[in-house]
Amino acid sequence: MLIDQTNNALPIWVVYDNPVDFPGRFVARKWLNDTPTAETLQSSTLEELRSRLPPGLYRLERADSDDAKIVETWI
């Protein structure tokens, strides 16, 4: 399990499809302690974006209650 050493938080990467600030792109935003960070990854395809995520993460399916732009979450 990858822990952020600066605050002992478990990083969570949320993958979005076509967010307002990155139109036409897939974007992964890093969250720590339920707070988004400035760290993002982006790509034109979901497959390419997934390949750029840090190794050792586990994929979670999108929940019905998630924002419609959320594709999946990685922890």
RAGI-V212888 format. One record per pair of residues at least 4 apart in sequence whose C-alpha atoms are under 8 Angstrom apart, sorted by the first residue. I is the first residue (numbers start at 0). GAP is how many residues later the second one is. D is the distance in whole Angstrom. If there is no record, write none. Layout:
I_GAP_D + I_GAP_D
This chain:
0_55_7 + 0_56_8 + 1_8_7 + 1_9_7 + 1_54_8 + 2_5_6 + 2_6_6 + 2_7_5 + 2_8_7 + 3_4_5 + 3_5_5 + 3_6_6 + 3_7_6 + 4_4_7 + 8_23_6 + 8_24_6 + 9_22_6 + 9_23_7 + 9_65_7 + 10_19_6 + 10_20_6 + 10_21_5 + 10_22_8 + 10_64_6 + 11_18_6 + 11_19_5 + 11_20_7 + 11_61_7 + 11_62_6 + 11_63_5 + 12_15_6 + 12_16_5 + 12_17_5 + 12_18_6 + 12_60_6 + 12_61_5 + 12_62_6 + 13_14_5 + 13_15_5 + 13_16_7 + 13_17_7 + 13_56_7 + 13_57_8 + 13_58_6 + 13_59_4 + 13_60_6 + 14_11_7 + 14_12_6 + 14_13_4 + 14_14_7 + 14_55_6 + 14_56_5 + 14_57_5 + 14_58_6 + 14_59_8 + 15_10_6 + 15_11_5 + 15_12_6 + 15_53_5 + 15_54_4 + 15_55_5 + 15_56_7 + 16_7_8 + 16_8_6 + 16_9_5 + 16_10_7 + 16_52_5 + 16_53_6 + 16_54_6 + 17_4_6 + 17_5_5 + 17_6_5 + 17_7_5 + 17_8_6 + 17_9_8 + 17_51_7 + 18_4_6 + 18_5_8 + 18_6_7 + 18_7_8 + 18_8_7 + 18_50_7 + 21_4_8 + 21_5_7 + 23_20_7 + 24_17_6 + 24_18_6 + 24_19_5 + 24_20_7 + 25_16_6 + 25_17_5 + 25_18_6 + 25_19_6 + 25_20_6 + 25_23_7 + 26_13_7 + 26_14_6 + 26_15_4 + 26_16_7 + 26_22_7 + 27_12_5 + 27_13_5 + 27_14_6 + 27_21_7 + 28_7_7 + 28_8_7 + 28_9_8 + 28_10_6 + 28_11_5 + 28_12_7 + 29_6_6 + 29_7_6 + 29_8_7 + 29_9_6 + 29_10_6 + 30_4_5 + 30_5_4 + 30_6_6 + 31_4_6 + 31_5_7 + 40_8_7 + 40_11_7 + 40_12_8 + 41_7_6 + 42_5_6 + 42_6_5 + 43_4_8 + 43_5_8 + 44_4_6 + 45_4_6 + 46_4_6 + 47_4_7 + 48_4_7 + 52_4_8 + 56_17_6 + 56_18_5 + 57_16_5 + 57_17_5 + 58_13_7 + 58_14_6 + 58_15_5 + 58_16_7 + 59_12_6 + 59_13_5 + 59_14_6 + 59_15_8 + 60_10_8 + 60_11_5 + 60_12_7 + 61_4_7 + 61_8_7 + 61_9_6 + 61_10_5 + 61_11_7 + 65_4_7
